[in-house]
Amino acid sequence: MGLDIVMYGKSNEKLGLKEIDYFFYEALFIKNENWRSYSYLRKISDYYLTDIMFNREEINHLLNDFRNIRMFIPIEYQSSIDKLVDLLSDININEIHIAGD
């Protein structure tokens, strides 16, 4: 179990899907307590309850939370954060929907 991120463009067209797999999720939220300090990570911390839309401004806040928590997760998952940040930094992404899978 993890999280699915569906990305949408400015015309509400679906641009793609990205999965945060369970092991990456575990590194972020189960083996790490620091996520509680980040308001946007708190919004996606429970994969059973997560079902949320973020607009571009909120995506940027989420990206900042990912950048800031990077140093607190195991090194083998830091590149996963980098890839996710790079992906979601695309200015063509206007909205994302994050839900438990």
Backbone torsions as a table, in degrees:
resi	resn	phi	psi	omega
1	MET	NA	141.6	178.9
2	GLY	-155.9	-145.8	179.6
3	LEU	-127.7	142.8	173.5
4	ASP	-106.2	136.3	177.2
5	ILE	-118.1	116.7	175.7
6	VAL	-101.8	129.2	-176.7
7	MET	-105.3	138.1	-178.5
8	TYR	-126.4	146.5	178.7
9	GLY	-90.0	-172.6	-175.8
10	LYS	-66.9	-25.0	177.9
11	SER	-98.3	18.8	179.3
12	ASN	67.8	15.9	177.4
13	GLU	-79.4	143.5	179.2
14	LYS	-72.6	125.1	-178.9
15	LEU	-99.0	-22.4	-179.2
16	GLY	163.0	178.8	-178.9
17	LEU	-134.0	135.9	176.2
18	LYS	-129.5	133.5	178.4
19	GLU	-104.4	133.9	166.0
20	ILE	-93.7	104.4	-175.2
21	ASP	-69.7	168.1	-173.4
22	TYR	-59.5	-39.7	-176.4
23	PHE	-67.6	-38.0	175.3
24	PHE	-68.4	-43.5	176.9
25	TYR	-57.8	-45.2	179.7
26	GLU	-60.8	-41.6	178.7
27	ALA	-64.5	-35.0	-179.3
28	LEU	-76.6	-44.2	-165.7
29	PHE	-118.5	-21.3	-176.1
30	ILE	-102.2	-45.9	-179.1
31	LYS	-87.8	8.9	-172.9
32	ASN	-143.0	128.5	178.2
33	GLU	-98.2	-8.9	-174.7
34	ASN	-67.4	-21.3	-179.7
35	TRP	-57.7	-25.8	-179.1
36	ARG	-62.2	-19.9	179.9
37	SER	-82.2	-5.9	-174.3
38	TYR	-117.6	115.3	-170.5
39	SER	-61.7	-35.9	-178.5
40	TYR	-79.9	-29.7	173.4
41	LEU	-69.7	-34.5	176.8
42	ARG	-59.9	-34.3	-178.0
43	LYS	-67.7	-20.4	-177.8
44	ILE	-118.2	14.8	-171.9
45	SER	-75.6	-23.5	-177.3
46	ASP	-108.1	104.9	-174.9
47	TYR	-68.7	-16.4	175.1
48	TYR	-76.5	-32.8	-174.7
49	LEU	-104.4	-14.7	-174.7
50	THR	-68.8	124.0	175.4
51	ASP	-161.5	84.7	-168.3
52	ILE	-139.5	146.9	174.4
53	MET	-106.9	140.1	173.6
54	PHE	-122.8	134.5	172.5
55	ASN	-84.7	-179.8	-174.6
56	ARG	-58.3	-42.5	179.9
57	GLU	-63.2	-42.4	179.2
58	GLU	-68.6	-35.6	175.6
59	ILE	-59.0	-43.4	179.4
60	ASN	-61.6	-39.2	176.4
61	HIS	-65.2	-41.9	177.4
62	LEU	-61.6	-42.2	178.1
63	LEU	-60.9	-40.2	176.8
64	ASN	-62.9	-40.0	176.8
65	ASP	-62.7	-42.9	177.3
66	PHE	-61.3	-43.9	179.3
67	ARG	-61.0	-40.6	-176.5
68	ASN	-73.8	-32.3	-178.9
69	ILE	-83.0	-14.3	-175.5
70	ARG	-48.3	-43.6	-175.8
71	MET	-68.8	-14.8	-176.8
72	PHE	-97.1	-3.8	-178.7
73	ILE	-104.8	160.2	-179.5
74	PRO	-56.1	144.2	-175.1
75	ILE	-55.9	-32.4	-177.5
76	GLU	-68.9	-13.4	178.5
77	TYR	-107.1	-4.2	-180.0
78	GLN	-64.7	-34.7	177.4
79	SER	-69.3	-28.1	176.0
80	SER	-65.6	-39.0	175.9
81	ILE	-65.5	-44.1	179.8
82	ASP	-58.1	-44.5	-179.8
83	LYS	-65.9	-40.9	179.6
84	LEU	-66.1	-42.7	177.5
85	VAL	-62.3	-44.3	178.1
86	ASP	-60.3	-44.3	-179.3
87	LEU	-62.1	-50.4	-175.1
88	LEU	-78.3	-7.4	176.1
89	SER	-79.2	-10.4	179.3
90	ASP	-57.1	120.5	-176.8
91	ILE	-68.0	-13.3	176.7
92	ASN	-76.2	-14.8	177.0
93	ILE	-83.9	116.7	-177.4
94	ASN	-99.1	-29.4	-177.8
95	GLU	-149.9	152.0	172.4
96	ILE	-133.4	150.5	172.8
97	HIS	-118.1	126.8	-179.9
98	ILE	-118.1	128.7	179.7
99	ALA	-146.2	155.2	173.4
100	GLY	-65.5	146.0	-179.6
101	ASP	-98.0	NA	NA
